[in-house]
Amino acid sequence: MSNWADHAIWWHVYPLGFTGGLHSGPGHRFGHLIDWLDYAVEMGVNGLQLGPVFASETHGYDTIDYLRIDPRLGDDADFDELINAARSRGVRVMLDGVFNHVGRGFPAPEHWLRHNDSGHVEVFEGHHQLVALDHDEPEVQEHVARVMNHWLDRGVSAWRLDAAYAVPPRFWRAVLDRVRPRHPEAWFTGELIHGDYTAYLRDSGLDSITQYELWKAIWSSLNDRNLFELAWALKRHGEVLEAGLPLTFVGNHDVTRIASRLDDERHIGHALAVLFTTGGSPSIYYGDEQAYRGVKQDRAGGDDDVRPLLPAKPEDLSAYGWPTYRLHQRLIGIRRRHPWLTHARTEASSLTNTAAALISTAPGNRLITLLNVGDTETTFDIDVAGPVLLEGDGRVPGTVPAHGWQILG
């Protein structure tokens, strides 16, 4: 695999929501997304991570045809225009492959579907409309490989593999054995929420997994004022980095937005500082860069609040969110100036419940992120060796005001 993924920072978009197609009829809506590409590039990203774009019955995760663009988004010509527009800006595109299950309308032969001991077709996590595929069936493996190759041929660079945690890792290895010879530079990340990330990477042959453990530790440790949780998660994160390049994030299409998840909005900067100064391939969920709020609910339609329509163009956004956008720009700028951070290991020093010095290192390089979620100013007793304050609160390097943070280089 090429090292392009080492330099990728993703803007994660749920197209059916972003373009207003989710509850609408057919239309050519990819142009709406094209109109936002410059906004994404100006933020500093060079990857466009798309949610489902294939023909589906409702929300995109109930696919009925993997080789046809969802008519609510457009057609092949519209998709090609999006790919070309992204490529002209130096932006690579990642597609969402929902290969664990299909919609009821998918024309699958019976032997492609997984059956339980009673002979009934299995469904995904109790969702009647989501029928599970049989991943031990060679024809299913061939079909998934054919789909991946088709869209890689069309210009995409990467795949996010939905619900990978529900798929035996041997399935991905079998599929990738059919895809990598044709597309050796392609990058594959699997959605893992729980389990042994390192073992799954080893057994599946994937390049990456979604780092939910770190995501949870970031917001939970800030809310609970328990930075020991974050320190422990970063230690485990280092082990994952030994096995692959995890996709890191503080928000996505399946979770409550970070601005709503945090009890104290002053801690958004803390969360972002951790995201951009630790190892991994960072992904920013659309709207989070504007401090959008939204709560994921466990009910029918409970995802809509975190999958909204964006206005026609960036100039139509509220003034409220632009400071958060500019913070993303500055932090991504730090990431770009220190590309070694992609594979950095981060350890916590000067650790208390409410304060931590996160020291990210790679051979010959070091960056320090200071977090203070306490109610009083904290001066960190660490050897900062003549630090430069790159970003954050306060004017004196190493002295962080209450609920403040600093990045020192």
C-alpha positions in Angstrom: 0.0 0.0 0.0 1.2 3.5 -0.8 1.9 5.8 2.1 -0.8 8.3 0.9 -3.0 7.2 3.8 -0.3 8.4 6.3 -1.2 12.0 5.2 -5.0 11.6 4.9 -7.4 13.7 7.1 -11.0 12.9 6.3 -14.2 14.9 6.1 -16.9 12.4 6.8 -20.2 13.1 5.1 -23.5 11.2 5.2 -24.7 12.1 1.6 -28.4 11.3 1.9 -28.7 13.7 4.8 -26.2 16.3 3.7 -27.9 16.8 0.3 -31.5 16.5 1.6 -32.1 13.2 -0.3 -33.0 11.0 2.7 -36.7 11.7 2.6 -37.0 12.8 -1.0 -37.5 11.4 -4.4 -34.9 10.9 -7.2 -32.7 13.9 -8.0 -29.2 15.0 -9.0 -27.9 16.0 -5.6 -24.2 15.2 -5.7 -23.7 18.8 -7.0 -24.6 20.1 -3.6 -21.7 18.2 -2.1 -19.3 19.4 -4.9 -20.2 23.0 -3.9 -18.7 22.3 -0.4 -15.4 20.7 -1.5 -13.5 24.0 -1.4 -14.8 24.6 2.2 -13.4 21.1 3.2 -10.0 21.7 1.5 -9.7 25.2 3.1 -10.3 23.4 6.5 -7.2 21.3 5.7 -8.7 17.9 4.8 -7.7 15.9 1.8 -10.0 13.0 2.1 -13.8 12.7 1.6 -15.3 9.9 3.6 -18.8 9.2 2.2 -21.6 7.3 3.9 -23.7 5.0 1.7 -24.2 6.1 -1.9 -25.6 2.9 -3.4 -29.2 2.2 -4.3 -31.1 1.3 -1.0 -34.5 1.1 0.4 -34.3 3.8 3.1 -31.3 5.1 5.0 -28.5 3.7 2.8 -27.5 0.8 5.0 -30.2 -1.5 3.4 -28.5 -1.8 0.0 -30.4 -3.3 -2.9 -27.9 -2.7 -5.7 -24.2 -2.2 -5.0 -23.4 -1.3 -8.6 -26.0 1.5 -8.9 -25.9 5.0 -7.4 -28.8 5.8 -5.2 -31.2 7.7 -7.5 -31.9 10.1 -4.6 -28.2 11.2 -5.1 -27.9 11.0 -8.8 -26.5 8.6 -11.4 -23.1 7.4 -12.7 -22.4 10.7 -14.4 -23.1 12.6 -11.2 -20.8 10.3 -9.3 -18.0 10.7 -11.9 -18.4 14.4 -11.6 -17.9 14.2 -7.9 -14.8 12.0 -8.2 -13.3 14.3 -10.8 -14.1 17.4 -8.7 -12.4 15.8 -5.7 -9.4 14.6 -7.6 -8.9 18.1 -9.1 -8.5 19.4 -5.5 -6.2 16.6 -4.4 -9.0 14.9 -2.4 -9.3 11.1 -2.2 -12.7 9.5 -1.8 -13.6 6.7 0.6 -16.9 4.7 0.1 -19.0 3.0 2.7 -19.3 -0.7 2.0 -22.3 -2.3 3.8 -21.4 -6.0 3.1 -22.5 -7.6 6.4 -26.2 -7.3 5.5 -28.5 -6.2 2.6 -32.0 -4.8 2.3 -35.0 -7.1 1.9 -35.2 -6.0 -1.7 -31.7 -7.2 -2.6 -32.0 -9.9 -5.3 -29.8 -12.4 -3.5 -30.0 -16.1 -4.1 -31.1 -18.0 -1.0 -27.7 -19.6 -0.5 -26.2 -16.1 -0.2 -28.1 -15.5 3.0 -27.1 -16.7 6.5 -29.6 -19.0 8.2 -29.9 -20.0 11.8 -30.1 -23.5 13.2 -33.9 -23.4 12.6 -33.4 -22.6 9.0 -34.6 -19.0 9.2 -32.8 -16.2 7.6 -30.8 -14.2 10.1 -31.2 -10.4 10.4 -28.7 -7.8 11.7 -29.1 -6.9 15.4 -32.9 -7.4 15.3 -33.6 -5.2 12.3 -36.1 -7.2 10.2 -35.3 -5.2 7.1 -31.5 -6.0 7.3 -30.8 -9.5 6.1 -27.4 -11.0 6.9 -25.2 -12.4 4.2 -23.4 -15.7 4.5 -19.8 -14.8 4.6 -18.6 -18.4 4.2 -20.3 -18.5 0.8 -17.7 -18.2 -2.0 -20.1 -16.4 -4.3 -20.7 -13.7 -1.7 -16.9 -13.2 -1.4 -16.7 -13.0 -5.2 -19.5 -10.5 -5.3 -18.0 -8.2 -2.7 -14.6 -8.3 -4.4 -16.3 -7.4 -7.7 -18.1 -4.5 -6.1 -14.9 -3.2 -4.5 -12.9 -3.5 -7.7 -15.7 -1.8 -9.7 -15.7 1.4 -7.7 -11.9 1.4 -7.2 -11.7 1.3 -11.0 -14.0 4.3 -11.1 -11.6 6.4 -9.0 -12.2 5.8 -5.3 -9.2 5.2 -3.0 -10.6 3.6 0.1 -13.4 1.6 1.7 -15.0 1.8 5.1 -16.5 -1.6 5.9 -19.7 -1.2 7.8 -20.4 -3.5 10.8 -17.1 -5.3 10.2 -17.3 -6.5 13.8 -20.2 -8.8 12.8 -18.2 -10.4 9.9 -15.6 -13.1 10.4 -12.1 -11.6 9.7 -11.3 -14.4 7.3 -14.0 -13.1 5.0 -12.1 -9.8 4.5 -8.8 -11.6 4.0 -10.4 -13.7 1.2 -11.9 -10.6 -0.4 -8.8 -8.5 -0.2 -6.8 -11.3 -1.8 -9.0 -10.7 -4.8 -8.8 -6.9 -4.6 -5.2 -5.9 -3.6 -3.4 -7.3 -6.7 -5.5 -5.0 -8.9 -5.5 -2.0 -6.5 -2.4 -2.2 -4.3 -2.7 1.4 -3.1 -6.3 1.0 -1.8 -6.9 1.5 1.9 -9.5 -0.5 3.9 -10.8 0.3 7.4 -13.3 -1.8 9.2 -16.0 -0.7 11.7 -15.1 -2.2 15.0 -16.9 -1.0 18.1 -15.7 -3.7 20.5 -13.4 -6.7 20.6 -9.7 -7.2 20.1 -8.7 -4.6 17.6 -5.2 -5.8 17.2 -6.2 -9.4 16.6 -8.9 -8.4 14.1 -6.4 -6.3 12.1 -4.0 -9.3 12.1 -6.6 -11.9 11.1 -8.5 -9.8 8.5 -5.7 -8.2 6.6 -7.4 -4.8 6.9 -5.2 -1.6 7.1 -7.3 0.1 9.8 -10.2 -0.1 12.2 -12.5 2.6 13.7 -11.1 3.6 17.1 -14.3 3.6 19.2 -12.4 2.9 22.4 -10.4 6.1 22.0 -13.5 8.1 21.0 -15.4 7.0 24.1 -12.4 7.7 26.4 -12.0 11.3 25.0 -15.5 12.5 25.8 -16.0 10.3 28.9 -12.8 11.3 30.6 -13.6 15.0 30.0 -17.1 14.7 31.3 -16.1 12.6 34.4 -13.0 14.6 35.1 -11.1 11.3 35.0 -8.1 11.7 32.7 -6.8 8.4 33.9 -9.4 6.8 31.6 -7.9 8.7 28.7 -4.4 7.8 29.7 -5.3 4.1 29.7 -7.0 4.3 26.3 -4.0 6.0 24.8 -1.8 3.2 26.1 -4.1 0.6 24.3 -4.2 2.9 21.3 -0.4 2.5 21.0 -0.9 -1.2 20.7 -3.4 -0.8 17.9 -1.0 1.5 16.1 1.5 -1.4 16.1 -1.0 -3.4 14.0 -2.4 -0.8 11.7 -3.5 2.8 11.2 -6.8 3.3 13.1 -9.4 5.8 11.9 -9.8 8.2 14.8 -12.7 10.6 15.4 -14.7 12.5 18.0 -18.0 12.1 16.0 -19.6 10.2 13.2 -23.0 9.4 11.7 -23.9 6.8 14.4 -23.2 8.8 17.6 -24.3 11.9 19.5 -22.3 14.9 18.3 -19.3 15.9 20.4 -20.8 19.4 21.1 -23.9 17.7 22.6 -22.0 14.8 24.2 -19.7 17.0 26.3 -21.1 18.4 29.5 -19.0 21.6 29.2 -18.7 23.2 25.8 -15.3 24.6 26.8 -13.9 21.1 26.5 -14.5 20.9 22.7 -11.0 22.2 22.3 -9.6 19.5 24.6 -11.2 16.8 22.5 -9.9 18.2 19.2 -6.4 18.7 20.6 -6.3 15.0 21.5 -7.7 14.0 18.1 -5.1 15.9 16.1 -2.0 15.2 18.3 -2.3 11.4 18.6 -1.6 8.7 16.1 -4.1 7.6 13.6 -6.0 8.8 10.5 -8.3 11.6 11.8 -11.9 11.9 10.5 -14.1 15.0 11.1 -17.8 14.4 10.9 -19.5 17.1 8.8 -21.0 19.8 11.0 -18.8 19.0 14.0 -16.4 21.6 12.6 -19.2 24.1 13.0 -20.0 23.0 16.5 -23.3 21.5 15.3 -25.4 19.8 18.0 -27.4 16.6 17.6 -28.4 13.7 19.8 -28.6 10.1 18.6 -31.8 8.5 19.8 -32.6 4.8 19.9 -35.9 4.9 18.0 -37.1 5.0 14.4 -35.7 8.1 12.8 -33.4 8.6 15.8 -30.4 9.2 13.5 -31.9 12.2 11.7 -30.7 14.7 14.2 -27.1 13.8 13.5 -27.5 13.5 9.7 -28.8 16.9 8.8 -29.2 18.8 5.5 -26.5 21.4 5.0 -27.3 24.8 3.4 -26.7 25.4 -0.3 -23.3 26.9 0.3 -20.9 27.6 3.2 -21.7 31.3 3.2 -25.2 30.4 4.4 -23.9 29.0 7.7 -24.5 30.7 11.0 -21.8 32.9 12.4 -21.9 30.8 15.6 -19.8 27.9 14.3 -17.0 29.6 12.5 -14.7 29.9 15.5 -14.8 26.1 15.8 -14.1 25.8 12.1 -11.0 28.0 12.4 -9.9 26.0 15.4 -10.0 22.9 13.2 -7.9 24.8 10.6 -5.2 25.7 13.1 -5.1 22.2 14.6 -5.0 20.5 11.2 -2.2 23.0 10.4 -0.2 21.7 13.3 -0.8 18.1 12.1 0.4 19.0 8.7 3.6 20.6 10.0 4.2 17.5 12.1 3.3 14.6 9.8 5.1 12.1 12.0 2.1 12.4 14.4 0.3 9.8 12.2 2.3 7.0 13.8 3.2 8.7 17.1 2.8 7.1 20.4 1.3 9.1 23.2 1.8 8.7 26.9 0.4 10.6 29.8 2.6 12.4 32.3 1.8 14.7 35.3 -1.4 12.8 35.5 -4.3 13.7 37.9 -8.0 13.4 37.6 -8.2 16.8 36.1 -4.8 17.4 34.5 -2.6 15.5 32.1 0.4 16.2 29.9 0.1 14.0 26.8 3.5 13.5 25.3 3.5 12.3 21.7 6.7 11.0 20.3 8.3 9.4 17.2 12.0 9.0 16.6 13.5 12.5 16.8 10.2 14.2 17.4 8.1 15.3 20.4 4.9 17.3 20.9 3.2 17.9 24.3 -0.6 18.5 24.7 -1.6 19.8 28.1 -5.1 19.3 29.4 -6.7 21.0 32.4 -10.3 20.3 33.1 -10.1 21.5 36.7 -11.5 24.8 38.1 -8.1 26.3 38.9 -5.0 27.2 36.9 -2.4 24.4 36.7 1.3 24.7 36.1 2.7 21.4 34.8 6.0 20.2 36.3 7.5 18.7 33.2 10.7 19.1 31.2 9.4 21.1 28.3 13.0 22.0 27.0 12.3 25.5 25.8 8.8 24.9 24.5 6.9 27.0 21.9 3.2 27.5 22.5 1.7 26.3 19.2 -2.0 26.5 20.1 -4.3 26.8 23.2 -5.1 28.9 26.2 -2.8 31.1 28.3 0.4 32.9 27.4 2.9 31.1 29.5 3.9 27.6 28.1 3.2 25.0 30.7 0.8 27.2 32.7 -2.8 26.3 31.7 -5.8 28.2 33.0 -8.9 26.5 34.4 -10.6 24.4 31.7 -7.8 25.3 29.3 -5.4 23.4 27.1 -2.1 24.0 25.3 -0.1 22.3 22.6 3.7 22.8 22.9 6.3 22.0 20.3 
